[in-house]
Amino acid sequence: MNAETRARASLLVRILTTPVGPPIFPSFTRGAGPRQVIAAAALPTPEMEVVTQTVRKTRLWRRERAEVARELCSHFAEGAALGRSGEELIREFGDPARAAALIRRAKIRGRPLPWRAWRRFCQGIGTLVLLCIALYAVLALRYYRATPVISRDYIAELNAPIAAVPLNDRAEPVYRRAVEALPPHPAGLFVGGDLIRPENPWWPDVKDYLAQSRESLELARLGAAKPALGAELMSASEPKGSARSVLDAAWGRSYGQLRTLSWLLVEDAYRAAEESDGATAIANLSALLRLGDHAREAPFLVNDSIGFAMFGLAIRATGTILSTRPEILSNEGLVELAHRLSAAGGGPFTFRTSGERALFLDIVQRIYSDDGNGGGHLSGSGTKELWAESGAFGEPLGRSALAPIDCALLPGRREVIGEYDRLVAAACEQASKPLFARTEDPDNFSMESMGSYKDHGMVGTYATVGAMIPDFGAMSVGAERLTQRRDAVLVAIALELYRRAHGSYPDSLEALTPKYLPGIPIDRFDGKPIKYKLAEGRPLLYSVGVDGVDDGGRPPPGGRDPSKWFSPARLREARRSPAVAAQIGLGGDWILLRMNR
Amino acid sequence: MKIESELLRGAGPLAVLKLLERSEMYGYQLVEALSRRTDGVLALGQSTLYPLLYNLEAKGLIEASWQTTESGRDRKYYRLTSSGRKRLATDTKQWQALLRAMSSLGLGAAPAEVRP
């Protein structure tokens, strides 16, 4: 490399042409470079410029450029030797840029196969990356630009029948006054937690408190006589938000009052029974049943649960009083109680799902776009609300860079609603069956969607559904058990009325029908009539329990609960494994009611 | 006469192979021969010819070697390989069939005699 050429060369070229060059890049300095070749050809400047420009634009390897330079220089030299002018030769040569592009393409075809394969591979990867970027851009645009349309006010729709109740027919204001009239709890005594029975050491303190709470008890009974609760779901003073947030506020306002009053009424019923005040006991138990109906005013599972809990208090208290102090209850009072118990909950104890569906649809309309035909997809703003509503599972989806892709893979609005309805219908179908007819746990249907949700980590296939679908299993079993207890109490009332009329208890329940009992209730664990026997002349009502085996009214050993339902599959497992059997209370009957008089 | 590049695309490589059939030639020589023997119809510019030669070389149809002339100039001579001869034979038959077909449509006479 001469001084002039070296002066014009790049820094890298100058370094590589020093003694340190060969150890760094041996092939670079092997042979003459294109500039040396062109310089050595000693062409006239215009031709040399054309060759230089063409060779540079090929962007080939150094060796290849030198080869091309040598050939092009040879070409111009031949032309000059034949007397052609430089302008002629340059004109015939054509466009250097086009020539360079064609030469480059041709020379690359001649490169080694591994090199060409690697080039194709890199081009393929590059194309794929560009496609992915383009796809991501489209999905991100779709995701972040989508805007949910809140078209229905589900709370207003649910609230409409409640708002239509005349003010004078509403129990809620009366209940509020009843709670406000309550005296403060004495230190160490909590009225409203676990029930305190007459045999409890705290019972005298409870009686004192009840004596101070007369006004509240009167108001509670007064409120229970009203046709409806009238507790509106919406409060004008609170900000309007999602349906769930509104309901949380509504439940906080009203249902704490109902719980407090229910405990007050049942404790006072026990007091009344102890003091042989049958009329007050019946009045309190009737009011308690009405309280349960009031609690179920709005069609939500939590309302049903609260209502059923109140029914349960009334049923247990009735059963306890019947078995220990039946003499305080008049025949008329017993008949009234039987009617009240039969009517509680409107008949069979069943859970309603329309409220939860409204909540679900409200969530859907807040997180999914709406194409006007029932379809739509998750939106960026909407997914943030989803995780706020469902209680975040790790990093909220909305903040993830992969959110547009995740949400594009998730089902759309129509599919999510369809899946929700399918799962709820399947769960309800199981939950509506009596225990002996159930083939699987209704919770399996909610877990089906939840399982998919959990398997995929943060984002399940039907994450919206999984977050919103209610757990029917425990609730529906509880409703069945409550129905069984109620049936037992109704039979006990019939037995007491029979005894009073005939002087003794009947040998079988058939003797009670139809005068004292419309029909013999079934044992909800085997579908056959509820079990009845006389033990030492006193009635014993029982169910065969979860194992379906009639043990003659003997409870299982070890204090296990035979009324807790398990699926047939779990029972089969228990019959094979004593350890599992010990866990689930096999080997005994569920004692419903034992008359002690 | 300027020929459409689409028509030249198939003719150019075959013409070069044909010229190299008898003897090896260097780039400038090929340019001159193509122009002269076809009355300028196949007057490929150097910016077209050299890429064409490199393509044929990459396909293994021709091979090249440098030789120094008596006057001291370097020339890169191209000659047919055995694959090139086979390709020439195949393409020649195809062209002749094409020409006969075009002639039957009234689009030309039979191929002219080969000029030295």
Contacts between the chains, C-beta under 8 A, distances in Angstrom:
chain1	res1	chain2	res2	distance
A	54	B	47	7.8
A	68	B	50	7.6
A	70	B	66	7.7
A	70	B	74	6.6
A	70	B	76	7.5
A	71	B	27	6.3
A	71	B	50	6.7
A	71	B	76	5.1
A	72	B	46	7.6
A	72	B	50	7.2
A	74	B	26	7.4
A	74	B	27	7.2
A	74	B	28	7.6
A	74	B	73	6.6
A	74	B	74	5.4
A	74	B	75	5.8
A	74	B	76	6.4
A	75	B	27	5.3
A	75	B	28	5.1
A	75	B	31	7.9
A	75	B	46	6.0
A	75	B	50	7.8
A	77	B	73	5.5
A	78	B	26	7.4
A	78	B	27	7.9
A	78	B	28	3.9
A	78	B	29	7.8
A	78	B	73	7.1
A	78	B	75	7.4
A	79	B	28	6.3
A	81	B	71	7.4
A	81	B	73	7.1
A	92	B	31	7.7
A	92	B	45	5.9
A	92	B	46	6.4
A	93	B	45	6.4
A	93	B	46	4.6
A	93	B	47	5.8
A	94	B	45	3.8
A	94	B	46	6.4
A	94	B	47	3.3
A	94	B	48	6.8
A	95	B	47	6.1
A	96	B	47	7.3
A	98	B	47	5.7
A	99	B	45	8.0
A	99	B	46	7.1
A	99	B	47	3.1
A	99	B	48	7.8
A	99	B	50	7.2
A	99	B	51	7.1
A	102	B	47	6.7
A	102	B	48	6.9
A	102	B	50	7.9
A	102	B	51	3.4
A	103	B	50	6.1
A	103	B	51	5.0
A	103	B	54	6.4
A	105	B	51	6.9
A	106	B	51	4.4
A	106	B	52	7.5
A	106	B	53	7.9
A	106	B	54	3.5
A	106	B	55	4.5
A	106	B	58	6.3
A	107	B	54	5.6
A	107	B	58	7.7
A	109	B	54	7.6
A	109	B	55	6.3
A	109	B	58	3.9
A	109	B	59	7.6
A	110	B	54	6.5
A	110	B	57	6.2
A	110	B	58	3.6
